[in-house]
Amino acid sequence: MTYTIEVNSPEETEAFAIKLAEKLEPGDILTLEGGLGAGKTTFTKGLAKGLGIKKMVNSPTFTILKQYSGNLELNHFDVYRLEHSDEDIGFDELFASEAVSVVEWAQFIEEYLPSERLEITIERLSEESRSIRLQAVGHRYETLCKELMP
């Protein structure tokens, strides 16, 4: 099932991500797609706030993975640099952990992703407006989306 919400500012993007974070459980997997400047980092910052993470969150573009501690642990992946690579940095172990995982550019590691996950796509509609589409893959995420969406 697919759910869509429109937001009209970075603050609304962050607020929606905080609301989502409050419903996340240990081990949840979220993929995050969207073009450059779509708001992926803003969304992830909101998730981190909602998870009680105090540390500044930024994109792990050059390091592939950043880990943060809060009420729940957060693994923030940016796997863009793994396109055309067979490198496995221990995805199975990381995805099996109690941390919430957010994976940007997930299509580049499709073979390592768990079969159940929440696929999030952010599309830029205008300078400020974004469409956030949630695709629930699996019962857990279907339930989460039904609780989250009005």
NULUM-215076 format. One record per residue: residue in three letters; y, z, x of N, C-alpha, C in turn. Coordinates in steps of 0.2 Angstrom, whole numbers, plus 5000, padded with zeros to 4 digits. Each point is the difference from the previous one (the first is absolute). Example, Ala and Ser with C-alpha at 12.3 -4.5 7.8 and 13.67 -1.06 7.14 Angstrom:
% residues 2
ALA497250395066500650004996500650005004;SER500549964998500650015004500550034996;
***
This chain:
% residues 150
MET499450005004500650004996500650005004;THR500549974998500749995004500550034996;TYR500450045004500650044997500649985004;THR500649984996500649985004500650054998;ILE500450015004500650044999500649965004;GLU500650004997500649975003500450065002;VAL500250005007500550055002500749965002;ASN500550045000500749975001500350025006;SER499750045004500450035006499450035005;PRO500250015006499550035005499950074998;GLU500450034996499950074998499550004994;GLU500049954996499550004995499349985003;THR500049965005499449985003499750075003;GLU500450045003499850065003499850054995;ALA500350004995499950054994499349984997;PHE499849944999499449984997499450015005;ALA500249995007499450025005499950085000;ILE500550044999499950075000499650024994;LYS500149974994499750014994499249985001;LEU499949955003499349975002499750055005;ALA500350025005499850055005499750074997;GLU500450024995499850064996499350004997;LYS499849944999499349994996499549985005;LEU500149995007499549985005499650065002;GLU499449985002499550055002499749985007;PRO499750055003499849995007499549945000;GLY500149955005499649945001500249944996;ASP500650014996500249944996500249945005;ILE499949944998500249945004500549964996;LEU500649985003500449964997500249945005;THR500049944997500249955004500749984998;LEU500449975005500749994998500249935003;GLU500249964995500149935002500849994998;GLY500349955003500749984998500349975006;GLY500449954999500349975006500550055004;LEU500349975005500450045004500650024996;GLY500250065000500650024996499850024993;ALA499449994998499850024993500150074998;GLY499950045005500150084998499350035002;LYS499649985004499450035002500150075003;THR500550005005500150065003500450054996;THR500449984996500350044995499550034995;PHE499549964998499550034996499650055003;THR499849995007499650045003500450075002;LYS500649995001500450065001500050054994;GLY500049974994500050034994499350044999;LEU499549965002499350034999500050065005;ALA500249995006500050065005500450064997;LYS500649994997500450064997499550034994;GLY499749964996499650024995499450045002;LEU499849995007499450035003500250065004;GLY500750024999500350065004500049995007;ILE500149935003500149995007500750005001;LYS500250045005500750015002500249965006;LYS499549975004500249965006500349934997;MET500449975004500349944999499449945000;VAL500049964995499549954999500349935001;ASN499749975005500249935001499449955001;SER500149945000499549955000499650005007;PRO499350015000499750005006499849935003;THR500549954999499949935002499750005007;PHE500250035005499849995007499450055002;THR499950054996499550045002499350004995;ILE500149964995499549994995499950064995;LEU499950065003499950064996500550055002;LYS500350044995500350065001499750054995;GLN499950065002499750054996500550064999;TYR500050024994500550064998499650054996;SER500350065001499750064996500550034995;GLY499750014994500450034995499550044995;ASN500150004994499550034995499449965001;LEU500049945001499449965002500249965006;GLU499549985004500249965006500149934998;LEU500449965004500249934998499849965006;ASN499649954999499949955005500449944998;HIS500549985004500449944998499849945005;PHE499749954998499849945004500549954999;ASP500149965005500349935000499649965004;VAL499649964997499549965003500249935001;TYR500649985000500349945001499749975006;ARG500150045005499849975007499349995001;LEU499650024995499249995001499849934997;GLU500549964997499849944998499749965005;HIS499449964999499649975004499750045006;SER499950064998499750055005499450034997;ASP499550015004499450044998500050075002;GLU500650025002500050075002499950054994;ASP499650055001499850054995500350075004;ILE500550034997500250065003499750064997;GLY499449994997499750064997500250014992;PHE500149944997500250004993499550044996;ASP499449995001499550034995500150085001;GLU500150035006500150075000500650024997;LEU500549965002500750024997500050004992;PHE499749954997500049994993499650054997;ALA499550035004499550054997500350075000;SER500650005004500350075001500350034993;GLU500350065001500350034994500749974999;ALA500249965005500749985000500149954994;VAL500649994998500249954996500249945005;SER499849944998500149945005500449954996;VAL500549985004500549944997499949955005;VAL499849944998499949945005500449954998;GLU500549985004500449945000499749945003;TRP500049954997499749935002499350015000;ALA499750034995499350024999499649935000;GLN500249954998499649945000499749985007;PHE500350035006499849985006499450045002;ILE499850064996499450045002499650004994;GLU500049954996499650014993499350025001;GLU499749985005499350025001499950075001;TYR500550045002499950075002500350044994;LEU500349974995500350044994499450034996;PRO500150064997499550024995500149964994;SER499449994996500049964994500450034995;GLU500150064999500550034995500650025004;ARG500649984997500750025002500549984995;LEU500650025002500649984996500449955004;GLU500049944997500449945004500750004997;ILE500550015004500750004998500349945003;THR500449964996500449955002500750014998;ILE500549995005500750014998500349935001;GLU500349984995500349935000500850014999;ARG500449975005500750004999500249954995;LEU500450034995500349964994500749985001;SER500450055004500749995001500150055006;GLU500650005002500250045006499850074999;GLU500050034994499950074998499350014996;SER499849954996499550014995499349975004;ARG499550044998499349995002499550004994;SER499549965001499450014995499550035004;ILE499750064997499550035004499349994995;ARG499549975003499449984996499550055003;LEU499650034996499550045002499349974997;GLN499649995004499349974998499550055002;ALA499750034995499550055000499349975002;VAL499750025005499349975002499650065000;GLY499650014995499650064999500250054995;HIS499650044997500150054995500550055002;ARG500050035006500450055002500849974999;TYR500149945003500749975000500249984993;GLU499549984996500249984993500250064996;THR499750065001500250064997500750025003;LEU500150005006500650025003500649954997;CYS499949945000500549964997500250014993;LYS499550024996500150024993500450064999;GLU499950055005500450065000500749995002;LEU500149955005500649995003500549964996;MET499749954996500449954997500250024993;PRO500649994997500250024993499649964995;
***
